[in-house]
Amino acid sequence: DAKTTQPPSMDCAEGRAANLPCNHSTISGNEYVYWYRQIHSQGPQYIIHGLKNNETNEMASLIITEDRKSSTLILPHATLRDTAVYYCIVRDGNFNKFYFGSGTKLNVKP
Amino acid sequence: KAGVTQTPRYLIKTRGQQVTLSCSPISGHRSVSWYQQTPGQGLQFLFEYFSETQRNKGNFPGRFSGRQFSNSRSEMNVSTLELGDSALYLCASSFNTGNTEAFFGQGTRLTVV
């Protein structure tokens, strides 16, 4: 399984866009990029996923580079409730297993 | 639509005992995966069941086992508990593989004393 690299922590001002980067340089053709977040040891919450096209839903946007070696999760207007650990995961489309890395601790500040 | 339900939420056991945790997936979901989360190792994949068959297994000792019933509900069992088994155990429910999302339950917090 491809591994991911994320910065350990990031700060963002409330109301501003939060851009969380992820490097997955060894990703292969049938592997999807997933993003989850976890707040206070609750169960991880699904945010968004994609294969090669950019994706947007009510929570966030996912931008995947053309070579698929990196991606960026964008929270358009961060709120204090978005403070969490964000995990970027590369998942083989044939299997239901996620390999979580260390994630990025996003701190949204007033 | 009800989410993923894990029971119990909290559990305290003594070293050497065994424990069984339960996970009820979202209605219609046939895949259930289990994860262990500890401060030192983070979130680690244990195993995945689909239609009552184990499809994938992580790198855990044989003391960790699981099963899935015909209604897709799943249980995991840990025998001969060790202090290091103290963790948050999470299950995730998914319709199938491929281009689908997995939804996690709130977890069972196991403390071994």
Chai-1 contact restraints between the chains, C-beta under 6 A:
chainA,res_idxA,chainB,res_idxB,connection_type,confidence,min_distance_angstrom,max_distance_angstrom,comment,restraint_id
A,S41,B,L88,contact,1.0,0.0,6.0,A-B,restraint_1
A,Q42,B,Q106,contact,1.0,0.0,6.0,A-B,restraint_2
A,G43,B,L90,contact,1.0,0.0,6.0,A-B,restraint_3
A,G43,B,F104,contact,1.0,0.0,6.0,A-B,restraint_4
A,G43,B,G105,contact,1.0,0.0,6.0,A-B,restraint_5
A,G43,B,Q106,contact,1.0,0.0,6.0,A-B,restraint_6
A,G43,B,G107,contact,1.0,0.0,6.0,A-B,restraint_7
A,P44,B,F104,contact,1.0,0.0,6.0,A-B,restraint_8
A,Y46,B,E101,contact,1.0,0.0,6.0,A-B,restraint_9
A,G93,B,G98,contact,1.0,0.0,6.0,A-B,restraint_10
A,N94,B,T97,contact,1.0,0.0,6.0,A-B,restraint_11
A,F95,B,N56,contact,1.0,0.0,6.0,A-B,restraint_12
A,N96,B,S31,contact,1.0,0.0,6.0,A-B,restraint_13
A,N96,B,S33,contact,1.0,0.0,6.0,A-B,restraint_14
A,N96,B,E48,contact,1.0,0.0,6.0,A-B,restraint_15
A,N96,B,S94,contact,1.0,0.0,6.0,A-B,restraint_16
A,N96,B,T97,contact,1.0,0.0,6.0,A-B,restraint_17
A,K97,B,F45,contact,1.0,0.0,6.0,A-B,restraint_18
A,K97,B,E48,contact,1.0,0.0,6.0,A-B,restraint_19
A,K97,B,N56,contact,1.0,0.0,6.0,A-B,restraint_20
A,F100,B,G42,contact,1.0,0.0,6.0,A-B,restraint_21
A,F100,B,L43,contact,1.0,0.0,6.0,A-B,restraint_22
